[in-house]
Amino acid sequence: MVTRTSERGERGNWTAPLGSPRRHTRWCGRLHGPLLAILVGCGSGEEEDKAVDDSVVVTMDELFGCRGLEHVLASEDEVTPLGFSPAELLADVSGQYSTTLEWLLPEGEPAWFGDAGTEVGLEIGIEYDGGEFRYLESLDCPGSCPLTCASRVDLDARASFRSDDGLFDEEWSIDLGAREVDTAFFLVFPFDPDATDGTLASSAFVVEDGFEILSYSIFSRFETGTPRGYLDADVVGHGTGAFVPLGVWGLP
């Protein structure tokens, strides 16, 4: 079976039984290599908990459950330990992006979009949505880790997500994060195909007998003016489970 991987880590395959350590550690896996091949793997996750004030501990990624200390910045011009300010981030990433959404053909996966193999134009917009500016200091990444669990600049933003065929016509309030000034990202989880402002519905996805989709998520990254991302599904069945990439955009 072909195993696709992406920037949130190495994806598990269909040999991982439910409840096994493999299934839990696959959170470090979400789509890597052939899709985007940008991020290194997770840290060990075995470090001792740091003594912190629980009032400032936040969840940095609900999928991974990783934690961080939230530091509210005095202004958008305050330079963080990462070497840049929120103002620099917004100047680099705000705006409209045009790309192409590709619905992937299944390569052994038990779920896919009904019109797999087709492409459609996609417009993504990012703008500041007001509110405080934050620096999130990771507590769970002693070494390499998923992008969404690493220390980052974080702020409230609005993301628009619209496809030319009308399937997507979305406006989301998001947490826009970045650990480098020219590389920002956001995550929409859970994403509900039956609660969109476009025409997309969960019935548009095909699932093989004996499998079911537990949830969907959308992840997008903006690197030097180029949007890259994916829509995937957490699929289980026959005692196994994995993340299945359904659609991608911004591939080389």
C-alpha positions as CSV (number, residue, x, y, z in Angstrom):
1,M,0.0,0.0,0.0
2,V,1.2,3.5,-0.8
3,T,1.6,5.6,2.4
4,R,1.2,9.3,1.9
5,T,2.7,11.7,4.4
6,S,2.7,15.5,5.0
7,E,3.9,18.4,7.1
8,R,2.3,17.4,10.4
9,G,4.3,14.2,10.4
10,E,4.4,10.5,9.3
11,R,1.0,9.0,8.7
12,G,0.0,5.7,10.1
13,N,-1.0,2.8,7.8
14,W,-3.8,0.2,7.9
15,T,-1.9,-2.3,10.1
16,A,-2.4,-0.2,13.3
17,P,-5.1,-1.7,15.6
18,L,-7.3,0.6,17.5
19,G,-6.1,1.4,21.0
20,S,-2.5,0.5,20.1
21,P,0.4,2.8,20.8
22,R,0.8,3.1,17.0
23,R,-2.6,4.6,16.7
24,H,-2.0,7.2,19.4
25,T,1.5,8.1,18.2
26,R,0.1,8.6,14.6
27,W,-1.1,12.0,15.8
28,C,2.6,12.8,15.2
29,G,1.9,11.6,11.7
30,R,-0.5,13.6,9.7
31,L,0.5,13.6,6.0
32,H,4.2,14.2,5.3
33,G,6.7,13.4,2.5
34,P,5.1,13.2,-1.0
35,L,2.4,15.8,0.0
36,L,4.5,18.5,1.6
37,A,7.6,17.0,3.2
38,I,8.3,20.1,5.3
39,L,8.1,19.1,9.0
40,V,10.2,16.8,11.1
41,G,8.7,14.2,13.4
42,C,7.3,14.6,17.0
43,G,9.4,14.9,20.1
44,S,9.4,12.1,22.6
45,G,6.6,13.4,24.7
46,E,8.2,11.8,27.7
47,E,9.7,14.8,29.4
48,E,8.7,15.6,33.0
49,D,5.9,18.2,33.3
50,K,7.2,21.6,34.1
51,A,6.0,23.4,37.2
52,V,3.7,26.1,35.8
53,D,0.8,28.2,36.7
54,D,-2.2,26.4,35.2
55,S,-3.9,29.7,34.5
56,V,-1.5,30.4,31.7
57,V,-1.3,26.9,30.2
58,V,-3.2,26.6,26.9
59,T,-3.8,23.7,24.5
60,M,-1.7,24.5,21.4
61,D,-3.2,21.8,19.2
62,E,-6.4,19.9,20.1
63,L,-5.5,17.0,17.9
64,F,-2.1,16.3,19.5
65,G,-3.1,17.6,22.9
66,C,0.1,19.5,23.3
67,R,0.4,22.4,25.7
68,G,2.1,25.7,26.0
69,L,2.5,28.8,28.1
70,E,0.6,31.8,26.8
71,H,2.4,35.2,26.9
72,V,0.3,38.2,25.9
73,L,2.4,40.7,24.1
74,A,2.3,44.4,24.9
75,S,1.7,45.4,21.2
76,E,1.9,44.1,17.7
77,D,5.4,45.5,17.4
78,E,6.9,43.5,20.3
79,V,9.6,41.2,19.1
80,T,9.2,37.7,20.4
81,P,12.0,35.1,21.3
82,L,11.5,33.8,17.8
83,G,13.0,37.0,16.4
84,F,10.0,38.7,14.9
85,S,6.8,40.6,15.9
86,P,3.2,40.0,15.1
87,A,3.3,43.1,12.9
88,E,6.0,41.6,10.7
89,L,4.0,38.4,10.5
90,L,0.8,40.2,9.4
91,A,2.7,42.3,6.9
92,D,4.0,39.1,5.3
93,V,1.0,36.8,5.3
94,S,-2.1,39.0,5.1
95,G,-3.9,39.1,1.7
96,Q,-5.6,36.9,-0.9
97,Y,-4.1,33.7,-2.4
98,S,-5.1,31.8,-5.5
99,T,-4.3,28.1,-5.8
100,T,-5.8,24.8,-7.0
101,L,-7.6,22.2,-4.9
102,E,-6.9,18.7,-6.2
103,W,-9.1,15.8,-5.0
104,L,-6.8,12.8,-4.7
105,L,-7.4,9.5,-6.3
106,P,-7.4,6.7,-3.8
107,E,-4.3,4.6,-3.6
108,G,-5.5,1.8,-1.3
109,E,-7.2,4.2,1.1
110,P,-10.8,3.3,2.2
111,A,-12.2,6.9,1.8
112,W,-12.1,9.5,-1.0
113,F,-14.0,12.4,-2.6
114,G,-16.6,11.2,-5.1
115,D,-15.0,13.2,-7.9
116,A,-11.5,12.2,-7.1
117,G,-8.9,13.1,-9.7
118,T,-10.5,16.5,-10.5
119,E,-9.2,20.0,-9.8
120,V,-10.9,23.3,-9.0
121,G,-9.7,26.8,-8.4
122,L,-9.4,27.8,-4.7
123,E,-9.1,31.3,-3.1
124,I,-7.8,31.7,0.4
125,G,-7.7,35.0,2.3
126,I,-6.1,36.0,5.6
127,E,-6.6,39.1,7.6
128,Y,-6.2,40.2,11.2
129,D,-9.4,39.9,13.3
130,G,-8.5,42.2,16.2
131,G,-7.6,41.2,19.7
132,E,-4.5,40.4,21.6
133,F,-1.1,39.2,20.2
134,R,0.4,36.1,21.8
135,Y,3.6,34.2,22.1
136,L,3.0,30.5,22.9
137,E,5.9,28.8,24.5
138,S,5.8,25.1,24.0
139,L,5.8,22.8,27.0
140,D,5.7,19.5,25.2
141,C,8.4,19.8,22.5
142,P,11.8,19.1,23.9
143,G,13.2,18.4,20.5
144,S,11.6,18.1,17.1
145,C,7.8,18.3,17.1
146,P,4.7,18.9,14.9
147,L,4.4,22.4,13.6
148,T,1.3,23.1,15.6
149,C,3.0,22.1,18.8
150,A,6.1,24.2,18.5
151,S,6.6,27.6,20.2
152,R,5.0,30.2,18.0
153,V,3.6,33.7,17.5
154,D,-0.2,33.4,17.7
155,L,-3.0,35.8,16.9
156,D,-6.7,36.0,16.0
157,A,-7.4,36.2,12.3
158,R,-10.1,35.6,9.7
159,A,-9.7,33.1,6.9
160,S,-11.8,32.9,3.8
161,F,-11.8,29.6,1.8
162,R,-13.7,29.6,-1.4
163,S,-13.7,27.2,-4.4
164,D,-14.8,28.1,-7.9
165,D,-17.4,25.4,-8.0
166,G,-19.1,26.6,-4.8
167,L,-18.4,23.6,-2.7
168,F,-16.5,25.9,-0.3
169,D,-17.7,29.4,0.6
170,E,-16.3,29.7,4.1
171,E,-15.3,32.4,6.6
172,W,-13.6,31.1,9.7
173,S,-12.2,32.7,12.9
174,I,-8.8,31.1,13.3
175,D,-5.7,31.1,15.4
176,L,-3.0,32.1,12.9
177,G,0.4,30.8,14.1
178,A,4.0,31.1,12.9
179,R,7.4,30.1,14.1
180,E,9.1,31.9,11.2
181,V,8.0,35.3,10.0
182,D,7.4,34.1,6.4
183,T,5.7,30.8,7.3
184,A,2.3,31.0,8.9
185,F,-0.4,28.3,9.3
186,F,-3.9,27.6,10.6
187,L,-5.9,24.5,11.5
188,V,-9.7,24.0,11.3
189,F,-10.7,21.1,13.5
190,P,-13.1,19.6,13.6
191,F,-14.3,20.5,10.1
192,D,-17.9,19.6,9.4
193,P,-18.8,19.2,5.7
194,D,-22.5,19.3,6.5
195,A,-22.2,22.7,8.2
196,T,-20.5,24.7,5.4
197,D,-21.8,27.8,3.6
198,G,-21.0,26.2,0.3
199,T,-22.6,23.1,-1.3
200,L,-20.2,20.5,0.2
201,A,-21.8,17.7,2.2
202,S,-20.4,14.5,3.8
203,S,-22.4,12.5,1.3
204,A,-19.8,13.7,-1.3
205,F,-17.2,11.4,0.2
206,V,-17.1,7.7,-0.5
207,V,-16.2,5.2,2.3
208,E,-15.6,1.5,1.8
209,D,-17.9,-0.9,3.7
210,G,-16.7,-1.6,7.2
211,F,-15.1,1.8,7.6
212,E,-16.3,5.1,9.0
213,I,-15.0,8.7,9.1
214,L,-14.7,10.0,12.7
215,S,-13.7,13.6,11.8
216,Y,-12.3,15.9,9.2
217,S,-9.7,18.6,9.4
218,I,-8.3,21.4,7.2
219,F,-4.7,22.5,7.6
220,S,-3.1,25.3,5.5
221,R,0.4,26.8,5.5
222,F,1.6,29.9,3.9
223,E,5.3,29.9,3.0
224,T,6.8,32.9,1.2
225,G,3.5,33.7,-0.5
226,T,2.5,30.2,-1.4
227,P,-0.5,28.4,0.3
228,R,-0.1,24.7,0.8
229,G,-2.4,22.4,2.7
230,Y,-4.9,19.6,2.8
231,L,-8.3,18.3,3.9
232,D,-8.1,14.9,5.5
233,A,-10.3,12.5,7.4
234,D,-9.7,10.3,10.4
235,V,-10.9,6.9,9.2
236,V,-11.4,3.7,11.3
237,G,-12.6,0.2,10.5
238,H,-11.7,-3.5,10.7
239,G,-9.7,-2.8,13.9
240,T,-7.4,-0.3,12.1
241,G,-7.3,3.5,11.7
242,A,-5.4,6.2,9.8
243,F,-5.6,9.7,8.5
244,V,-6.6,9.7,4.8
245,P,-5.7,12.7,2.6
246,L,-8.8,13.7,0.5
247,G,-7.8,16.9,-1.1
248,V,-4.6,19.0,-1.3
249,W,-3.5,22.4,-2.6
250,G,-0.2,24.1,-3.4
251,L,1.8,21.0,-4.2
252,P,5.0,21.6,-6.2
